[in-house]
Amino acid sequence: MITKFKSIGNLAVFKDFIWDDKVVDAAGNIQPFKDINILYGRNYSGKTTLSRIFRAIETGELSDKFEAPSFCVALKDGSEITQDDFHLQERKIRVFNEDFVRDNLRFISNPDESIESFAILGDDNNKIEQEIEALGAELGSNEEGKETGLYAQQSQAVLSAGEASVYHTGAGNNLEGQLKTKATDRKIGIKYNSERFGDQNYTIRKLENEIKVVLGANYQALTNKKQAEHEKLIKEKANDQVPPFQPVALLLSKLSDETETLVTRKISGSNKIEALVADALLNKWVDEGRAHHQGKRQECAFCGNVIPPDRWSKLEKHFDEESERLKKEIKALIARVGNEKKSVSSLFSVSKELFYSKFHPRLEAIEKEHEEKLEKYISCLDSLISQLTTRRDALINTRLFTKPEDCSNELVGVWDSYKVIRIEADDYTDTLDADQKKAKEALRLREVSEFVVMIKYSDQLNEIQELKTKLDTENSKKEQIENEIKGKVALIEAKKRELNDEEKGAIKVNEYLTNFFGHDFLSLEAKDENGDPDQKIIRFEVIRDGKKAYHLSEGECSLLAFCYFLAKLDDIDTKGSKPIIWIDDPISSLDSNHIFFVYSLLSAEIVLESKFEQLFISTHNLDFLKYLKRIKGKYLNHNANMQDYDKAYFVINRQDKLSTINLMPKYLKEYVTEFNYLFHQIYKCASIGIIDDSNYTTFYHFGNNARKFLEIYLYYKYPDSTQDNKKQQRFFGDEMIPAVLTDRINNEYSHLAGTFERGAAPVEVPEMQKAAQLIIERLKKDTDQYEAFLKSIGE
């Protein structure tokens, strides 16, 4: 069903027309087309232009005389038809307008031409007709919202497939949204965390590829420790070269040999004091005391006794030159060993800040190993000092030397390992970028791996696949039903072709002419132009008194064309399809009797028979509009109940060169007589405050409108044979000026014959408005009638 002309940007008298701006009720609600739509408009207002939009959709062709056509037709299902795709539509639409007449009844413009024939179902083969009927019953009705049979199954299948598509698309879009956010979101997306993940051009497609990687059997996620190392690595800056470590020659072996020499050296035992030789501590005490007394004191500082000269002589002999020399050598060697300890202890240290983080674990291991080896080396030196001290304290007695293990090579080995790391660190600067890139990739894959777990990616994929399977199943069912429908439709068309009977088409037209209009003297006959019974070319001819008719009147042409159109609704391509029907002004050049017969034919053959999905009727004639108001009908709804058709009324208004569609005014819709309409035109003419291009036509038509109104009004007010000018004098009273002025305007401005100069002069707007106001003031004297007039036009 068509809901509205959404827009007509450019088509004949329609420019920049927007339905939602123009077709609204008093409350501002937009009003759509309904089941039956009545459109009223004066001649040249644009009725036929609107019908040509429907005709273009029907035939797939639009006149090339329209420059840059632009239009959009909205349908109930939300789809639209525009100037770009109207030729692709497959909806059944049937339009009666002057283009239809020109294309099918060419004899009207050229008497030597014939009429396009059409075939309707014949009566000769009941079996085929029954088969067609049975196939039609299986197909059912395809009327929107009222489907039955296979069409109902198709509708349900389309609904099920649509629901399956919504669920499948929703699940897919949900996952796609999560992936998009993870890949490219400005706050949390991998793309915008390139400092950590390394890819400034990261996309959702790359994320999908890396999801495949982390879900693969060969993927091993980073451990927390390894992740921490990578986090440090990606923050590294290129370092300067690490200063080389300058090792020294270790002296342990040499010092050990010298210590052994001093510890084991023998001293002569003559002239020695036995007591001191026997007691090393006492010997040390005496030696130290000698240094405090000799040349300084005469008495012993300890006991106070005088130290005799011979005691000094004995002590000099005990502590002889050989002993002093050994003592000095031991002291010097102890100092050298101490210096070695101090030197080696402060020689080596590790500054990890000079190295890349990847080398820190190895440096820590070297630090620990160095501590162990240094402690061992120092222990060896301490052993030498201990043995030297022991000999120093007991110079007279030799000692057994204990040689410490020489661990110099172990300490040197630590230094060599450090040198290897230092060289590697210096070389690593050249590969830092590559390693950081690998580290960022590894961190990114771990991020992807955690993301996959968090969103339950595999579960979502499984759900989407299940929904896809269901969607495929529903689409398959839908396609199967559609193919079945196409097959049956094709079979029906084939069987209908077996029943083609062009003669029946002519007979149907003649029935309408005879039964509804009483035209026995005018008829159609089917003629075979080819003469070959196997290849018939059938055309219709208009027959009068048994001969081909010529010189048909305009009324006869109108009747024949309309009957032809109605009969064609029963042709093999249309019957039973319930098309959208547009009938444009079918009563042109017909008298009042024939206008009523056209209305009766419309009501009986289209509305009461429910031959349409949607019906549009346009007219310029107020009498016909009065009859159209009576059209009523019912249809079988989807609940198998009879329901009234909804009706809508519209008016097509033209102002200057542009036309628009509006809702029909209440007075025209509910009080459909020309008398009411004429009063409204006079009332508007009398009430307009500012005259401009938008309302000048009200004055242009005033002469005809006022003349016709006064003729009707005065005839019923004074129903005698008095002349019109006398009736006007009686109507306006004793004052002659209003009557004379009104009569002049009614005659001069409604007729140009005899006053040629009037046709070349501007319209006298002030005179017309004054005359309109005089008429209104006179009508006001009958208060009841005047109020009824105003009510009838919605004022």
C-alpha positions in Angstrom: 0.0 0.0 0.0 1.2 3.5 -0.9 1.2 5.9 2.1 2.2 9.2 0.5 4.1 11.2 -2.1 7.0 11.7 0.3 8.4 14.4 -2.0 8.0 15.7 -5.5 11.2 17.8 -6.1 10.5 18.6 -9.7 7.7 17.4 -11.9 5.6 19.7 -14.0 3.7 22.1 -11.6 5.1 20.4 -8.5 8.4 21.9 -7.1 10.0 21.1 -3.8 6.7 19.5 -2.5 7.1 17.8 0.9 4.1 15.7 2.0 4.9 16.0 5.8 4.9 19.8 5.6 1.7 20.1 3.6 -0.7 17.2 4.3 -1.4 17.7 8.0 -4.6 18.2 10.0 -5.4 21.1 12.3 -3.4 19.4 15.1 -0.4 19.1 12.9 -0.7 15.3 12.4 0.5 14.0 9.1 -2.2 12.2 7.2 -1.4 9.3 4.8 -3.2 7.8 1.9 -5.8 5.2 2.9 -7.8 2.4 1.2 -9.9 4.7 -0.9 -8.5 8.2 -1.7 -10.5 11.0 -3.3 -8.6 14.0 -4.8 -10.2 17.2 -5.9 -8.6 19.9 -8.0 -9.5 22.4 -10.6 -8.4 21.9 -14.2 -4.6 22.4 -14.7 -4.0 21.9 -10.9 -1.7 18.9 -11.4 -4.1 15.8 -11.1 -2.8 14.2 -14.2 0.8 14.8 -13.2 0.2 12.8 -10.0 -1.4 10.0 -12.1 1.6 9.9 -14.4 3.9 9.0 -11.4 1.7 5.9 -10.9 1.6 5.3 -14.7 5.4 5.4 -14.8 5.6 2.7 -12.0 3.0 0.6 -13.9 4.7 0.8 -17.3 8.3 1.4 -16.3 8.5 4.5 -18.5 8.3 8.2 -17.8 8.0 10.8 -20.4 11.4 12.3 -21.5 9.7 15.7 -21.7 10.0 16.1 -17.9 13.2 17.9 -17.2 15.2 16.4 -14.3 12.2 14.7 -12.7 12.5 14.1 -9.0 9.9 12.3 -6.8 9.7 9.8 -4.0 6.7 7.5 -3.2 6.6 6.0 0.2 5.1 2.5 0.9 3.6 1.0 4.0 6.4 -1.5 4.4 8.9 1.3 4.7 10.3 1.0 1.2 10.4 3.9 -1.3 10.1 4.3 -5.1 12.0 7.1 -6.7 12.7 8.5 -10.2 15.8 6.3 -10.2 14.2 2.9 -9.6 10.5 3.1 -10.5 11.2 1.0 -13.6 12.4 -1.9 -11.4 9.1 -2.2 -9.5 6.9 -5.3 -9.9 3.7 -4.1 -8.1 0.4 -4.4 -9.9 -0.7 -0.9 -10.7 -3.4 0.1 -13.2 -3.9 3.8 -14.2 -6.6 5.4 -16.2 -5.5 8.8 -17.5 -5.0 10.5 -20.9 -1.7 8.5 -21.4 -3.6 5.3 -21.0 -6.2 6.4 -23.5 -3.5 7.6 -26.0 -1.6 4.3 -25.7 -4.6 1.9 -26.0 -7.3 3.8 -27.9 -5.3 5.4 -30.7 -8.4 5.8 -32.9 -9.3 8.8 -30.8 -6.4 10.9 -32.2 -6.4 9.0 -35.6 -9.7 7.6 -36.8 -7.9 5.1 -39.1 -6.2 3.4 -36.1 -7.8 0.7 -34.0 -7.9 -0.2 -30.3 -5.3 -2.4 -28.5 -7.1 -5.7 -27.8 -6.9 -7.6 -24.5 -8.0 -11.1 -23.6 -10.1 -12.2 -20.6 -10.9 -15.8 -19.6 -13.1 -17.5 -22.1 -16.0 -19.9 -21.3 -15.1 -22.9 -23.5 -12.9 -25.0 -21.3 -14.3 -25.6 -17.9 -11.6 -28.1 -17.0 -8.8 -25.6 -17.5 -10.7 -23.0 -15.6 -11.2 -25.4 -12.7 -7.5 -26.2 -12.8 -6.7 -22.5 -12.7 -9.2 -22.0 -9.8 -7.6 -24.8 -7.9 -4.1 -23.4 -8.4 -5.4 -20.0 -7.3 -6.9 -21.5 -4.2 -3.5 -23.1 -3.4 -1.8 -19.7 -3.9 -4.4 -17.8 -1.9 -4.6 -14.1 -1.5 -1.4 -11.9 -1.6 -3.2 -8.8 -0.3 -1.0 -7.2 2.3 -2.0 -8.1 5.8 -4.7 -10.5 4.4 -2.6 -13.3 2.9 -3.9 -16.8 2.7 -2.7 -20.1 1.3 0.9 -20.3 0.0 1.1 -16.5 0.2 0.3 -16.8 3.9 3.1 -19.4 4.2 5.4 -17.1 2.3 4.5 -14.2 4.6 5.2 -16.3 7.6 8.4 -17.6 6.1 9.5 -14.1 5.3 8.7 -13.1 8.9 10.7 -16.1 10.3 13.6 -15.5 8.0 13.5 -11.8 9.0 13.6 -12.7 12.7 16.4 -15.1 12.1 18.3 -12.5 10.2 17.8 -10.0 13.0 19.1 -12.4 15.6 22.0 -13.5 13.4 22.9 -9.9 12.4 22.5 -8.7 16.0 24.9 -11.4 17.4 27.4 -10.6 14.6 27.1 -6.9 15.1 27.6 -7.4 18.9 30.8 -9.3 18.4 31.9 -7.0 15.6 31.4 -4.1 18.0 33.5 -5.7 20.7 36.2 -6.4 18.2 36.1 -2.9 16.9 36.3 -1.4 20.4 39.3 -3.6 21.2 41.0 -2.8 18.0 40.4 0.9 17.4 38.7 2.5 20.4 40.6 5.7 21.3 40.7 4.9 25.0 41.3 1.2 25.2 41.9 0.1 21.6 45.2 -1.6 20.6 45.6 0.9 17.8 45.9 3.8 20.2 48.3 2.0 22.6 51.1 1.6 20.1 53.7 2.4 22.7 52.9 -0.9 24.3 51.5 -3.0 21.4 53.5 -1.5 18.5 51.0 -1.1 15.6 49.7 2.3 14.9 47.7 0.9 11.9 46.0 -1.8 13.8 42.5 -2.8 12.5 39.7 -5.1 13.3 40.9 -7.5 10.5 44.4 -7.7 12.1 42.7 -8.5 15.4 40.7 -11.3 13.8 43.9 -12.8 12.4 45.7 -12.6 15.7 42.7 -14.2 17.4 43.3 -17.2 15.1 46.9 -17.2 16.2 46.2 -17.2 20.0 43.6 -19.9 19.5 46.0 -22.1 17.6 47.6 -25.2 19.2 51.1 -23.8 18.9 50.5 -20.5 20.8 52.1 -20.2 24.3 51.0 -17.2 26.3 53.7 -15.2 28.1 54.3 -16.0 31.8 53.9 -13.1 34.2 57.7 -13.0 34.6 58.3 -12.8 30.9 55.6 -10.2 30.6 57.3 -8.1 33.2 60.6 -8.4 31.3 58.9 -7.4 28.0 57.3 -4.4 29.7 60.7 -3.2 30.7 62.2 -3.9 27.4 59.7 -1.9 25.4 60.6 1.1 27.6 64.3 0.9 26.9 66.2 3.7 25.3 69.4 3.2 23.3 72.3 3.2 25.8 75.8 4.4 25.4 78.6 1.8 25.3 79.4 0.4 28.8 82.9 1.4 29.9 85.2 -1.6 29.8 86.4 -3.2 33.1 90.2 -3.0 33.6 91.3 -6.1 35.6 94.6 -6.3 37.5 97.0 -9.1 38.1 96.1 -11.1 41.2 99.0 -11.5 43.7 97.7 -14.4 45.8 100.1 -16.9 44.4 103.2 -14.7 44.9 102.1 -13.5 48.3 101.5 -17.1 49.3 105.1 -18.1 48.3 106.6 -15.1 50.2 104.5 -15.9 53.2 105.7 -19.5 53.2 109.3 -18.3 53.1 108.9 -16.0 56.1 106.8 -18.3 58.2 109.2 -21.2 57.8 112.5 -19.2 58.1 114.8 -20.3 61.0 116.6 -17.9 63.4 119.8 -18.8 65.4 119.0 -20.0 69.0 122.3 -18.8 70.7 122.2 -16.1 73.4 118.4 -16.5 73.7 116.5 -16.1 76.9 114.9 -19.5 77.4 111.9 -18.2 79.2 111.0 -15.9 76.3 111.7 -18.7 73.8 109.3 -20.9 75.6 106.5 -18.3 75.8 105.7 -16.5 72.6 103.2 -14.2 74.3 105.7 -13.2 77.0 108.3 -12.7 74.3 106.0 -10.3 72.5 105.2 -8.5 75.7 108.8 -8.0 76.5 109.6 -6.9 73.0 106.8 -4.3 73.1 107.9 -3.2 76.6 111.5 -2.8 75.4 110.3 -0.3 72.9 108.7 1.7 75.7 111.7 1.7 78.1 115.0 1.6 76.2 116.5 5.1 76.3 113.5 6.4 78.1 113.3 4.9 81.6 115.7 3.5 84.2 113.0 1.7 86.2 110.5 -0.8 85.1 107.1 0.9 84.6 105.4 -2.3 85.6 107.2 -3.3 88.8 109.2 -0.1 89.6 112.5 -1.9 89.9 115.7 -0.5 88.4 116.6 -2.1 85.1 120.3 -3.1 85.4 122.7 -2.7 82.4 123.3 -6.4 82.0 119.5 -6.9 81.5 119.7 -4.6 78.5 122.7 -6.5 77.2 120.8 -9.8 77.5 117.8 -8.4 75.8 119.9 -6.9 73.0 121.4 -10.4 72.4 117.9 -12.0 72.5 116.3 -9.5 70.1 119.2 -9.5 67.7 119.5 -8.1 64.2 118.3 -11.3 62.4 115.1 -11.3 64.4 114.5 -7.6 63.7 114.9 -8.1 60.0 112.4 -11.0 60.0 110.0 -9.0 62.0 110.2 -6.1 59.6 109.8 -8.4 56.5 106.7 -10.0 58.1 105.2 -6.6 58.8 105.8 -5.4 55.3 104.3 -8.6 53.8 101.3 -8.2 56.0 100.8 -4.7 54.7 101.1 -5.9 51.1 98.5 -8.6 51.7 96.2 -6.1 53.2 96.7 -3.8 50.2 95.8 -6.7 48.0 92.6 -7.3 50.0 91.7 -3.6 49.7 92.5 -3.4 46.0 90.6 -6.6 45.0 87.6 -5.7 47.2 87.0 -2.4 45.5 88.2 -3.3 42.0 84.9 -4.7 40.5 81.3 -3.5 40.7 78.2 -3.9 38.5 76.2 -0.8 37.4 73.0 -2.4 36.1 71.6 1.0 35.0 74.2 1.0 32.2 72.8 -2.2 30.8 69.5 -3.1 29.1 67.0 -4.8 31.3 67.3 -8.1 29.5 70.9 -8.4 30.8 69.9 -7.7 34.4 69.3 -11.3 35.4 72.7 -12.4 34.2 74.3 -9.4 35.8 72.6 -10.3 39.1 74.0 -13.8 38.8 77.5 -12.4 38.1 77.2 -10.1 41.1 76.3 -13.0 43.3 79.1 -15.2 41.9 81.6 -12.4 42.2 80.7 -12.0 45.9 81.3 -15.7 46.4 84.6 -15.8 44.6 85.8 -12.6 46.2 85.0 -13.9 49.6 87.0 -17.0 48.9 90.0 -14.9 47.6 89.9 -12.6 50.6 89.7 -15.7 52.8 92.9 -17.0 51.2 94.6 -13.6 51.9 93.3 -13.6 55.5 94.9 -17.0 55.9 98.3 -15.6 54.8 97.9 -12.7 57.2 97.0 -15.0 60.0 100.0 -17.2 59.5 102.3 -14.2 59.2 100.9 -12.7 62.4 101.4 -15.9 64.2 105.1 -16.1 63.1 105.6 -12.4 63.9 104.4 -13.0 67.4 106.7 -16.0 67.8 109.8 -15.1 65.7 112.1 -17.5 67.3 110.0 -20.5 66.5 109.4 -21.6 62.9 105.9 -22.5 61.8 104.4 -25.1 59.6 103.0 -23.2 56.5 99.5 -24.1 55.3 99.2 -23.1 51.6 95.8 -21.7 50.7 93.9 -22.8 47.5 94.7 -20.4 44.7 91.2 -19.2 43.5 92.6 -16.4 41.4 91.4 -18.0 38.2 87.8 -18.3 39.5 87.7 -14.6 40.2 89.2 -13.8 36.8 86.6 -16.1 35.3 83.8 -13.9 36.8 85.5 -10.9 35.3 85.6 -12.6 31.9 81.9 -13.4 32.1 81.2 -9.8 32.8 83.3 -8.8 29.8 81.2 -11.1 27.6 77.9 -9.5 28.8 79.3 -6.0 28.4 80.2 -6.8 24.7 76.8 -8.3 24.2 75.1 -5.2 25.7 77.1 -2.9 23.4 76.1 -5.0 20.4 72.5 -5.2 21.5 71.9 -1.5 20.7 71.9 -2.5 17.1 69.1 -5.1 17.6 67.1 -3.2 20.2 64.4 -2.0 17.7 63.8 -5.5 16.4 63.7 -7.0 19.9 61.3 -4.3 21.1 59.1 -5.0 18.1 59.0 -8.7 19.0 58.3 -7.9 22.7 55.4 -5.6 21.7 54.0 -8.3 19.4 54.2 -10.8 22.3 52.5 -8.4 24.6 49.8 -7.7 22.0 49.2 -11.4 21.5 48.9 -11.9 25.3 46.4 -9.0 25.4 44.4 -10.6 22.5 44.5 -13.9 24.3 43.1 -12.4 27.5 40.5 -10.5 25.5 39.4 -13.7 23.8 38.8 -15.3 27.2 37.1 -12.3 28.7 34.4 -12.0 25.9 34.0 -15.7 25.5 34.9 -15.4 21.9 34.6 -19.1 21.0 31.2 -19.3 22.6 30.0 -16.2 20.6 31.3 -17.8 17.4 29.4 -20.9 18.1 26.2 -19.0 18.9 26.6 -17.0 15.6 27.2 -20.2 13.7 24.0 -21.7 15.2 22.1 -18.6 14.3 23.5 -18.7 10.8 22.4 -22.3 10.4 18.9 -21.3 11.5 18.9 -18.4 9.1 20.0 -20.6 6.2 17.3 -23.0 7.1 14.6 -20.3 7.2 15.9 -18.7 4.0 15.8 -22.1 2.4 12.2 -22.6 3.5 11.3 -19.1 2.2 13.0 -19.8 -1.1 11.3 -23.1 -1.5 7.9 -21.5 -0.9 8.7 -18.6 -3.3 9.8 -21.1 -6.0 6.6 -23.0 -5.4 4.6 -19.8 -5.8 6.5 -18.8 -8.9 5.8 -22.2 -10.4 2.1 -22.1 -9.7 1.9 -18.5 -11.0 3.7 -19.5 -14.2 1.4 -22.5 -14.5 -1.7 -20.3 -14.1 -0.4 -17.8 -16.7 0.3 -20.7 -19.1 -3.2 -22.1 -18.6 -4.7 -18.6 -19.0 -3.0 -18.3 -22.3 -4.8 -21.5 -23.3 -8.0 -19.6 -22.6 -7.2 -16.3 -24.2 -10.3 -14.9 -25.7 -10.0 -11.3 -27.1 -13.7 -11.5 -28.2 -14.7 -11.7 -24.5 -12.8 -8.5 -23.9 -14.8 -6.6 -26.5 -18.0 -8.2 -25.1 -17.2 -7.0 -21.6 -16.8 -3.4 -22.9 -20.1 -3.6 -24.7 -21.8 -4.9 -21.5 -20.7 -1.8 -19.7 -21.8 0.5 -22.5 -25.2 -1.1 -22.7 -26.0 -2.0 -19.0 -24.7 1.2 -17.4 -25.0 3.8 -20.2 -27.7 2.4 -22.6 -25.4 2.9 -25.6 -26.7 0.0 -27.8 -25.7 1.9 -31.0 -22.0 2.0 -30.1 -19.9 -1.2 -29.6 -16.5 -2.9 -29.9 -15.7 -5.8 -32.2 -12.5 -8.0 -32.2 -10.9 -8.1 -35.6 -8.0 -10.4 -36.8 -5.6 -8.2 -38.7 -3.4 -11.1 -39.8 -5.9 -13.7 -41.1 -3.7 -16.6 -40.1 -5.6 -18.7 -37.5 -2.3 -19.9 -36.0 -0.8 -16.4 -35.6 -3.7 -14.1 -34.8 -3.2 -10.3 -34.4 -6.4 -9.1 -32.8 -7.4 -5.4 -32.7 -10.7 -3.8 -31.5 -12.7 -1.6 -33.7 -15.5 0.8 -32.7 -18.7 -0.1 -34.5 -21.8 2.0 -35.1 -24.7 0.6 -37.0 -22.6 -2.4 -38.2 -19.8 -0.1 -39.6 -16.6 1.2 -38.3 -17.4 4.4 -36.4 -15.9 7.8 -37.1 -16.3 11.2 -35.7 -17.1 10.2 -32.1 -18.0 13.0 -29.8 -15.8 13.8 -26.8 -18.4 12.3 -24.5 -18.6 9.1 -26.5 -14.8 8.9 -26.4 -14.7 9.4 -22.7 -17.4 6.7 -22.1 -15.7 4.2 -24.4 -12.3 4.8 -22.9 -13.5 4.3 -19.3 -15.5 1.2 -20.1 -12.4 -0.2 -21.9 -10.3 0.5 -18.8 -12.8 -1.2 -16.4 -13.1 -4.2 -18.7 -9.3 -4.5 -18.9 -9.2 -5.0 -15.1 -10.5 -8.5 -16.0 -7.8 -9.3 -18.5 -5.6 -12.3 -17.9 -2.7 -10.1 -16.5 -4.9 -8.3 -13.9 -7.9 -10.4 -12.8 -7.6 -11.6 -9.2 -4.4 -9.6 -8.6 -6.0 -6.7 -6.6 -3.9 -4.0 -8.2 -3.4 -0.4 -7.0 -5.8 1.6 -9.2 -5.6 5.3 -10.1 -8.5 6.8 -12.0 -7.9 10.4 -13.2 -11.0 12.5 -14.0 -13.1 9.9 -15.8 -16.1 12.2 -16.5 -14.6 14.8 -18.8 -17.2 16.1 -21.3 -20.0 14.0 -19.8 -23.4 15.4 -18.8 -24.9 14.9 -15.3 -26.7 11.6 -16.1 -23.5 10.1 -17.4 -21.5 11.4 -14.4 -23.9 9.4 -12.2 -23.5 6.3 -14.4 -19.7 6.5 -14.2 -20.0 6.7 -10.4 -22.4 3.7 -10.4 -20.0 1.7 -12.5 -17.0 2.6 -10.2 -19.0 1.6 -7.2 -20.5 -1.6 -8.5 -17.5 -3.0 -10.6 -14.5 -1.9 -8.5 -15.5 -1.0 -4.9 -18.2 -3.5 -4.2 -16.3 -6.3 -6.0 -13.1 -5.5 -4.0 -11.0 -5.5 -7.1 -8.3 -3.3 -5.7 -5.6 -3.1 -3.0 -5.8 0.7 -3.0 -8.0 3.1 -5.0 -7.3 6.7 -6.1 -9.9 8.8 -7.9 -9.2 12.4 -8.9 -11.8 14.9 -10.3 -12.4 18.5 -11.1 -16.1 18.2 -11.0 -18.0 19.0 -7.9 -21.1 16.9 -8.9 -18.9 13.9 -9.3 -17.2 14.7 -6.0 -20.6 14.7 -4.4 -21.2 11.1 -5.7 -17.8 9.9 -4.7 -18.5 10.8 -1.2 -21.2 8.0 -1.2 -18.7 5.3 -2.2 -18.7 2.6 0.4 -17.4 -1.0 0.5 -16.2 -3.8 2.7 -13.4 -6.3 2.4 -12.5 -9.5 4.1 -9.7 -8.8 6.6 -7.0 -11.2 7.9 -9.3 -12.2 10.7 -11.9 -13.3 8.1 -14.2 -10.5 9.2 -15.8 -8.0 6.9 -14.3 -4.5 7.4 -15.2 -1.1 6.0 -12.7 0.5 3.6 -10.9 3.6 5.1 -11.4 6.8 3.0 -9.3 9.9 2.8 -10.0 13.2 1.0 -7.4 15.6 -0.5 -7.4 18.7 -2.5 -4.8 19.8 -5.1 -4.3 23.6 -5.0 -2.5 25.6 -7.6 -1.1 29.0 -6.8 0.4 30.7 -9.8 2.8 28.2 -11.4 3.1 25.8 -8.4 0.7 23.2 -7.0 0.5 21.5 -3.7 -1.5 18.7 -2.0 -3.5 19.4 1.1 -6.2 17.8 3.2 -9.6 18.5 1.8 -11.4 21.3 3.7 -14.2 20.2 5.9 -16.8 22.3 4.0 -15.8 20.6 0.7 -15.6 17.2 2.3 -18.8 17.2 4.3 -20.9 19.7 2.3 -20.1 18.7 -1.2 -22.1 21.1 -3.5 -20.9 23.7 -5.9 -23.2 26.2 -4.2 -21.2 26.0 -1.0 -18.0 26.2 -2.9 -19.1 29.3 -4.8 -20.1 31.0 -1.5 -16.7 30.3 -0.1 -14.9 31.9 -3.1 -17.0 35.0 -2.7 -16.4 35.1 1.0 -12.6 34.8 0.5 -12.7 37.6 -2.1 -14.5 39.8 0.4 -12.2 39.0 3.3 -8.7 39.2 1.8 -6.7 42.0 3.4 -3.6 42.1 1.2 -3.8 41.1 -2.5 -0.7 39.3 -3.9 0.4 36.6 -6.3 -0.7 33.9 -3.9 -4.4 34.9 -4.0 -5.0 36.8 -7.2 -6.7 33.8 -8.8 -9.5 34.3 -6.3 -10.3 37.6 -8.0 -9.5 36.3 -11.5 -12.3 33.7 -11.1 -14.6 36.0 -9.2 -16.8 37.0 -12.2 -17.8 33.4 -13.0 -18.1 32.4 -9.4 -20.4 35.4 -8.5 -22.5 35.0 -11.6 -23.1 31.3 -11.0 -23.8 31.9 -7.3 -26.4 34.6 -7.9 -28.1 32.6 -10.6 -28.6 29.7 -8.2 -29.4 31.8 -5.1 -31.8 34.2 -6.9 -33.5 31.4 -8.7 -34.6 29.8 -5.5 -35.2 33.1 -3.7 -37.4 34.4 -6.6 -38.6 31.3 -8.5 -40.5 33.2 -11.3 -39.8 34.4 -14.8 -38.4 37.8 -13.7 -35.2 38.7 -15.5 -31.9 38.4 -13.7 -31.2 42.1 -13.5 -34.7 42.7 -12.0 -34.0 39.9 -9.4 -30.7 41.6 -8.5 -32.5 44.9 -8.0 -35.0 43.2 -5.7 -32.2 41.4 -3.9 -30.1 44.5 -3.2 -33.1 46.7 -2.4 -33.9 50.2 -3.5 -30.3 51.2 -4.1 -29.4 50.7 -7.7 -25.6 51.1 -7.4 -24.9 47.7 -5.9 -27.0 45.9 -8.4 -25.5 47.7 -11.4 -22.0 47.2 -10.1 -22.5 43.5 -9.5 -24.2 43.0 -12.8 -21.3 44.8 -14.6 -18.7 42.7 -12.9 -20.6 39.4 -13.4 -21.0 40.1 -17.2 -17.8 41.9 -18.1 -15.5 39.7 -16.0 -17.2 36.4 -16.8 -17.4 37.1 -20.6 -15.0 38.8 -22.9 -17.2 38.6 -26.0 -18.1 42.1 -27.2 -15.6 43.7 -24.8 -12.3 42.8 -26.4 -10.5 45.7 -24.8 -11.4 44.2 -21.4 -9.2 41.2 -22.2 -6.2 43.4 -22.8 -6.7 45.4 -19.5 -5.6 44.6 -15.9 -8.1 43.0 -13.6 -10.0 45.6 -11.5 -9.4 44.1 -8.1 -11.0 46.9 -6.0 -14.2 46.7 -7.9 -14.4 42.9 -7.4 -13.7 43.0 -3.7 -16.3 45.8 -3.3 -18.9 43.7 -5.2 -18.0 40.6 -3.1 -18.4 42.6 0.2 -21.8 44.0 -1.1 -23.0 40.4 -1.7 -21.9 39.3 1.7 -23.4 42.2 3.5 -26.8 41.5 1.8 -26.6 37.8 2.7 -26.0 38.7 6.4 -29.6 40.1 6.6 -30.9 36.6 6.6 -29.0 35.6 9.8 -30.0 31.9 10.0 -29.1 31.3 6.4 -25.8 33.3 6.6 -24.7 31.3 9.7 -25.5 28.1 7.9 -23.4 29.3 4.9 -20.4 30.0 7.2 -20.8 26.7 9.0 -20.8 24.9 5.7 -17.3 26.3 4.8 -15.8 25.8 8.2 -15.9 29.4 9.2 
